[in-house]
C-alpha cells in the first residue's frame, strides 16, 4: 500500500501501542483519602502537596467502566508526579509522562 507522506505508516490495529500506560503503585493515604506517601522503587516518598486533582468517569456503557481520581502530587524534592486511584478496584497507579 502506498502512503501519501514519506513517514506515514498505514494503521494496523494489531500493532497498536498504548501511550502513557499506567504502572501499579503502592500508596499510603491520609484520612481524607488523598495520597500521603508513594512507594517509588523501594523507597517511600512523602507527598508535600497536591497541585491539583480531577476525576474521570468514562465508558460507563461497557462491562468495566472507567472511574478514576487523579492527583498531581509534589513529592519531596519538588518533583511532580501524576497518580490515580481506580475507583472501581481501589488500586493505585503512577501515570507515565
N, C-alpha and C positions, 0 to 999 in steps of 0.2 A: 504494500500500500504506500503510495506516495504521500508525503506530508507537504503542506503549504509552506511551512517555515523550516529552515535548516535544522534548528534544535528541537523541533516539535516531535514528540513521541506519541504514537497512537495510544489511546486509552485501552488498558487491559485490566479489567477489574480483578482478575485472579492474581495480579501482581501489585495491587494497591498496598501502600504502607500507611499506617496510622501515624499522623503527626501529633507531636506533643502527647504521646501516650503516658498516662499516669503510672506512678510506681507506688506500691504499698508503703505505708509509713506508720511507725509507732508514735502515738501522740498521748500525752497526759493533758487532761483538760482542767480548767477551773470549774467552780460550782456553776458558773454561767454556761458551761459547755464550750467556751472559747479555748483554743489551744494555749497551753501554758509552757509545755516543753515538747520539743520534736527530737526524735532519735535519728541523727544523721550519721551514717556509717555505724560506728559503735559508741558514739558519744551523744549524750543528751544535751541539747542546746536550749537555753531559756528564750522565750518569746518576750522581747522588750515591749512591743506594742503591735496592735493590729491597724495597719494603714487603711484598709477598707474590707468590707465583706459584702457578698451578694449571694443570692440564691438562684438556682436554675432548676426549673421543673419542665421537662420536655418528654416527648414521645409517650405521652400518657395513654395513647391508644394501643401500645404494644404490651405484650405479656410482662416484660421487665421495663417499667417506666424509669426515667432518669429523674432523680431528685437529689440535688447536691447543694451543700452550703460551702461556699468558697471563702477563704481568708487570705489576704495578703499580709503576711507576717514579717515583722522586722525582728530578726534574731540577734543575739549577742554579736557585736562587731558591726552592726548596721547593715547586715546582709538581708535583702528582701527575698522572700520565698513564698510562692503561692501553694497553698494546700487546700484540700477539700475533704469533707466528710460525705460519704454516700449515705443519704438519709434513709434509703431502703434497707441497706445491710448494716449500717453503723460503722463500716470500715473507713479508714483514713488513707489518703493518697497525697503524694507530692506531685504537683503538676510540672512537667518539664517545660523549659523555655524553648 
